[in-house]
Amino acid sequence: MTDKRVFGDRIIDGIKNLGKFIKDDAGKAPNVDTLLVNLVDQLSPPIKAKEIITTPDWAKNQPQSAGRWGSEWPRVAVDLEIILGNQIAKTEPVTDGLEPIIGRHQQFIEQNAGDQVVSVLKTKDKIRCEDRKIVDESHGLYAVMDGVSTAKGKYKGAAAAEILSRVVQYNLGGKLDQSLRILVESGVVSEVDLDRLVRTAFCETIRLSEKAIGRAQRLDPIRYGAVTTTLSCAKVVELPSGIERLYYTNFGDSRIQIVNPDGSFKPVTVDDNLVGNDVKAGVIFRADGNPIDQAFLDELDQYSDLAGLSHKYKDLGLLQLNGSGGSRPIGIRQLVNKRNIITNALGMSYETATNPQLADIQFIDLLPGQYFVITSDGVHDSARRVEMEATVNQIIADPNLTDDEKPKLIAQALQDLAYKIQTTPDHLRAKPDDTAAVVGRATQKRGIVQPGVIQALPREISDEQSMAA
């Protein structure tokens, strides 16, 4: 019997040669990427990719150590050409060289040792890192993607985050900047035109991402399953007037925060989790989201603000959606302990998959030199906001550092802070989760073109759009 891998090579070779025999109405042969993508889209039932797909040349030299991605990263790269098409698959996400840290958690476990009970330090490590990040200063593109670890499938959320990172880099990087230049160079334009173009690019990115993730699920449910990922994405667009406008969108519980002039953090995204949903539904007051978010896991009385909050909502009861679409009461303690349960992510956003215009895309105009911070929940669920603020402000105030050095150093300090908490035995906010931090700064170095005639579009984030948690 022919070896399955050899058989797979023959199939791939056959598909690549189909272009010689298939012509469209204009007499042009489709490229290989189009053939492969269309094949996967139309397969029913799904094929078992592990039996017919071989590793492309560009993926063969990926490191196979546990390091950044975990021991099985090369297999995640195998199918990207078919899932995304060759052009997007080869679009490597731009980073600052600072990789996410794979999750680790340590705690003391009491065990019997003869007639004595002893405490033994146990370490829990994740198999692979499911966080991805983009730090593309030249195109003003910053993003954190956290693959959802509860998704079914061998690769869980790592594949979804990797797929998403390439679509975001391709669509919102140089491609969007080129479109913006063409628009502004065309003559008299308004900020309304620029706004419409950026929002369209965000929506198209969401549409392509949802389609690609769905394609992966159909390609091989055994390996990819119901893969999903969070996305917190920010794009800095320098207007011809010189203003740097930060466009952003969020799916899940990764988070974007602005560093105010006084050094405090101002969240500009609302988490898609149980707390965020209750805030948006008006069940919890916006200001009450903060003590829930900042509480210590499993210890209601460790954070005094929760005591009064628990009494405040005792009779009302908080709502938590269940699988049947209904709701049931949930108390403050349960809400604290289950705040990491997300209610939306790419791969499960069925409405935005069919209508990406429903995505929440906002913007805020940055002040000169202002910083913004994007983190996965492995950072802000481990470290409390006061700790993050102190870490960030210490670096910002350091006179020995240049402005260009500070963003990466801040990101590294935040990841290290979260990792230190995770590896502190029995820390009440520690959990084994990957940590990824991205930091950007208003630089006034990203001009589109020389100013044209621009009509202003007055709009800035309001307190109602910002969650206190």
N, C-alpha and C positions, 0 to 999 in steps of 0.2 A: 504493500500500500504506500502511496506517495506521502512523504512527510508533510504534516500540516503547514509548516512554515514554507516549504518549497512550493506547496500548492498555493499558499497565500501569495507568494512572489509572482506566480504565473497569473493569478487573477489581477493583481495590481498592474502588471505589465500589459495585460489585455485591456484593462480600462484605459491606460495611458495611450494605447494605440487606437482607441475608438475614434479619436478626433480625426483620424485619416479617412474614416468612412462615413462619419455623420456630418452633415452640412445643415446650416440653418437656411432660412428663406433667401438670405442674401448670398448664399454659397460659401459662407465662412464656417470653418470648423471651430467648435467650442474648445476652450482650453481645458486642460486636465482638471483644474480645480473645480470648474463648473460641473463637469461630469461626475466627479466624486461627491460633491455636495448634493447634487440632485439625486444621485443614487441613494444616499443615506436618507434624504428627506422622503423618498418614496418607498423605502423598505417596510414591509409589514408581512410577518412579524420581523422584529429587529434581527440583524445579523449578530453573530458572536465575533466581535472584532478581534479578540485575542487569537482566533484561529486563522484569520486570513490577512491580518495587517502586520507588516514588518516595520521595524524602526527606521525612519528616514535618516539619511546621512547626517543631517544637521543635528540630530538628537543623540547620535551614537556616542558622542564624547562627553555627555553630561556626567558629572560626578555621581558615583553610586554609594558614597558614604552617607551616614545618617545626617550629617551637617545641616544645611539650611532647610532642605525640604523633607528630610527623612529618607529612609533607605529605598523607597520605591518611586522616587521622583522621575527617573527616566521613563517609566511606563506611563506616567501621566502625559509626558510629552509626545508619546507615540502617535496619538490620533489627532493632534491639533490641525494637521494639514487637511484632514477630511472634515473635521468639525467646523473649521473657520475658513478654509481655503488657504492657498499657499501664501498669498500676500499678507494677510493679517496674522497668520500663524508665525511668520518670520519677523513680525514686528515685535522686537524685544522691548518690554517695558523699561523705561529709563528710571534709574534710581540714583540715590546719593551714595551708593556703595555700602550703606548701613542696612544689613539684612534683619528681618524680624527674628525674634528669639523664640525658639520652640518652648512650649509650656512645660513647666516642672512644678511639683508641689511636694513639700516635705511636712510630715507630722509624726508625732510620737504615738505609738500604739502600745498599750499595756498588754503584756503577755506573761503567762505563767512560766516560771523558771524554777522547777523544783518546788520548794516551799515558799518561794518569794514571787512577787509580781514586779516585773521590771519593765521599763519603758524602752522601746526599741524604735529608732528613727527609721521611718519608711519613706522612700522616695517614689513618686509616681511621675513618670515621664510620658509625654505624648509620643505616638509613633512617628508622626510627620508634622511639619509646620503647615498650617492651612491659611496663614496670613500672606498677603501680597501687598506691595506698595508701589506707588509711582511718585517720583520726585523729578520732574522735568522743568527745571527753572527757565530754560530757554523758551519754552512754550507756555509757561505759567500753568502747568498742569500738575495737580497733586491729588493723590487718591490712596485710600486704604480699603482693601477687600479682605474680608474674614470669612473663609469657607465655613459653612455650618456643619459642625462635627456630628450632629445628630441625624444628618441625612443618610439615607440608605445607600449602599454601594461600597465597593472596595476602596475607592479613593475618596469617598465622602465629599467634603467641601473643597478639598485642595484643587480638584480638577475645575470646579466652577470658578474659583478665584483666579486660577491661571488663565482660563478662557476669557474671563471678564477683563483682566488686566491688559490683555492684548487688544481687545476691542476698544477699550477706553483710550489706550495709547494711540492707536491707529486713527480713531475718529475725532478725538478731541485735542490731539497734539498739532502736528504741522498741517494736517488737512484742514482743520478749522481755521488756523491762523492764515492760511493761504486764501480761504474763502473770505475772511474778514478784510484782508488787504485788497482783494479784487473789488469788494463792495465799496470800500472807502475811496479807492482810486477811481471809481467810476464817476465820481462827481459829488453833487449835493446829496447828502444822506442825513437821516435823522437817527437819534439814538434808538428810536423805535425799530428802525430797520436792523441795527446791530443787535438789539435785544432779540428780535424775531429770529435772526440767523443763529445766534448762540443757542437759544431754546430749541430750535429745530435740530441742531447738532446733538444736543443732549438727548432729545427724544429718539433720534435715530440710533444713538448709541445704546439706549435702553432696549429698543426694538431688536437690534442686531444681537445684543447680549442674550436676551430672552430666547431668541430663535436658536442661537448657537448652543446654549445650555440644553434646550429641548432636543436639539439634534444629538448631543452627547448621550442623553438619556435613551433615545431610540437606538443609537448606535450599539450600545452594550449596557443593558440594565444591570447586569451582574457587577460590572466594574463601576459604572457611573451612578446607577440608581437614580434617586430623586435628589441630585446634586443641587445645592443652593449656596448662595453667598451674600454677605452684606456688601454694601457699597456706600462709602462717603467720598464724594468726588467734588473737587473745587477747581475752577478754571479762572485764572486772573486774566482779564481782558483790559488792556490799557486803551482807553478811549483817546481819540485825537486831541481832546482837551487836556490830556495828561492825567486824568483821573484813572485810578486802577480799580476796576470793578470786579468783585469776587462773586462769580456765579457758582452755585452749589446745589447738590441734590443728595438725598440720603435714603437708603433702604436698609432696615435692620438697626442694630444697636452700636455700630461704629459711630463716631461722633466728631463734629467739627465745632471748635471753640475759637473765639476771638480773644486775644490778649488786650485788655483795655489799657489806656494810658497809665492807670494807677496800678497795673500789674495783675488785676483780678481777671478771671476768666468769665466770658459771656458765651454760653452755648447758643448756637444759631440753628441747630437741628434738634428735632424732637425724636427721641428713640422710638423705634417701632417695637415696643415690648409692652408688657402688662401695665407698667407704670405710665408710659407715654400714652397708651391708648386711653387709660382712665382720665388723664389730664385733658387730652383732646376731646373726650366725651363729656367733660365737665363733672365727672364723678369725684375727682380730686382737684382741689384748687391748685393752680399752677405753682404757687409758692410752696405747696406741700410736697411737690415732687422732689425737692432738694434733700430733705432729711431722709426720705426713703432711699434715694440714690446713694447718699453718703453713709448710710448705716453699716454696721458690721454684720456680716452674715451670721445667722443663728443666735445672735445676742441682742435682743430687743432693748435691754436696759443699758447697753454699752453706749448708746447714743441718746442723750437725754431728750432731744427734740421729738423722738418717736413716742415717748410716753404720753405727752399731751395729744399728739396726733392720733394715737391709737384710741384714746378716749373720745376724741372729736368725731371720729368716724364709726364709733362702736355701733350706734343704732342705725346708721345709714347702710353700712355694708358696702363693700367694693365689688365691682363686677369683673368677672373673668370669663371670657368666651370659652366655651368648650367645643368639642369636636362636632356636636350636632348643630352648632350655630346658635344655641341658646346661651344663657349665662347663669352663673350661680354666685353666691356671696363668697368673698375671700377677705380675710382679715389682714391687718397691717403686717403682722409677722410673716404670714405666708407670702404677701406681696414683696416683702424685703427678700425673702429666701428664693423667690421664683422670678426675680426681676430680670434674670438672664434669659428667660424664655421669650424669644422674638416672635413677632406676629407678621412680619413681612420680610422678604428677601428676594433677590433676583433668582428666578428659578421656581418661585412659588407665587409670584405677582401676576396672577392670571389676567387681571384687568389691564395692567400696564403692558402686558405682552401683546394684547390685541389693540390697545389704545394707549400708546406711550404718552400721549398728551395729558393723561391723568397724573403723570409723575409730578411731584412737588419740586419745582425748580425756582429757586429764589436768588436774590443777589443782595450784596451790601457793598457800599463804596468804602474802600480802605483809606485810613489816614496814612500820611507819609511815614514810613518806617514801622507800620503796625504789623504785628505777627498774628498768624493763625495756626492752630494746632489741630491735626486730625489723628485720632487714635482708635485702635480696635478696643473692644471691651476688655481684652486682657490687660490693658493699661489702666483705663479709668474704673474698672471694677475692682482692681487690686489697690491702686493708689487713690486716696481721697483727694478732692479738689485742692484743699489747702496745701497738701504735700506737693501736688503738681505745680501749683502757683509758686511756691517757694523755690522749687527746682528751676523753673523757667526764669524767674526774676533774678536769681543768683547769676545765671549765665548772661542775661541781658545787661546786667549792671557791671559786668567784668570789663574794666578799662583796657585790659591786656588782649582782648579779643576783637577782631575786626567784625564789622556787620555781616560780611559774607561768611564768616566762620560759624556764627552763632546758630543758625537754623539747624544744621546737622548735629552740632553739639547738644542742642536742646533735645532733639529727637533721641539721640543716644542716651542722654541722662534720664529721659522719661521711660525708655525701655528698660534701662538698668534699674531704675527705681521700682518698677513693677516686678521685675525678675527677683530683686532682693526681697520684696514682700512675699512672693510666691515661695521662695526657698527659706523663709524664716519659719521654723517649725511652729505649728499651731497658731499662726497669725490668723486673726478672725476675718480678714478679707482675702486671704490667699486662696487661689484655685489654679489648677493646672491648665492654663490657657496661653496661647501664643500672644506675644506682645509686639505690636507694630505702631510706630509713631512717625508722623510726617509733619514737618514744620515749614511754613513759607513766610515770606516777608514782602511787604510792599517796597519795591525797589526803584520804580520809575525807569526801568531799563528795558521795558518790553514794548516799545512804541510800535504801533501798527504802521502808520504812514504819517506824513505831515498833515496837520489839521486841515479839515475841509470845513464846510458849513454844517454845523451840528445843532439840531434842535434838542433841547434837554428833555430827558425822561425822568422827572423827579420821583424817586422811590427809594426808600431805605427800610431796613428791617425794623419792625415794631416789637414792642414787648409781647404782644399777643402771638407773634411768630416765634418767639424765643421761649424755651422751657427752662425753668429754674433748676431742673435736675441735671 
